[in-house]
């Protein structure tokens, strides 16, 4: 396998927008809190959860890790 494929397989999976919203709500976190944690606007988080935008790059990875942590505390 190529190094690229291996790297992509190791990346955390981004849940579907409705699942991401459910994880956040189950943990009791607001969109504003998630936005502050990721240093984005609450509008950005709202768009991710609505499915009209998707995070990319390092922000995507950070969002995935945050959602995984929120899932653990829910």
N, C-alpha and C positions, 0 to 999 in steps of 0.2 A: 504494500500500500504506500501511497505517497504521504509525505509529511503533512500536506494540506488536509487530506482526508482524516488523518489521525488527529490533527488539531481541531478540526470541525467536530469530530465525534466527542472530544473532551469538553467542548463548550457546553455550558448549562443550557437546558431546553427552555425556551420562552413559552409559557403557557398561553392558551388562547385568551383574548381580552376578558371574556366573561369569567373565566377561571381566575385570572389575576385579580379581578375585582372581588370575587368571592373570597379569595385568600386574604386580601386586605381587610375586608369587612369582618371576617371570622376572627382576625387578630385584633380587631378594634382600632385599627389605624385609619386616619382620615387621608384623603387625597393630599391635603396640605402637608401632613407629616411625611408622607412618602416623597413628595416633591422637595421638601426641605432636606431630607436625608440624601437625595440624589442630586441636589442643587439644580433643580429645574423648576419651572413654574407649575402651579397646580393645573393650569390649562393643559399643559403637556401630559400630565398623568391622566387627566380626564379624556384626552384624545386617545391615549394608549388603551384605556379601558373601554372606550367606545369602538375601538377597532379602526379608527380613521387614520391613525399613525402607528408606527412601530419604532421602538428604539433601535439604534444601530451602534455598532462598534463597542467601545468600552462601556458606554452607557447601557447598552443592552445587557452586557454581562453583569454589570452592577445591579441592574433591575432584577435580573434572574436570581442573583444571590440574595437580594433583599426579600424577594418573594419566598424563597426557600426558607429563610430565617423566620419570616412571618408565619409560614405554614407550621413551623416547629412550635411556635409559641401559642398558636390558636387552639 
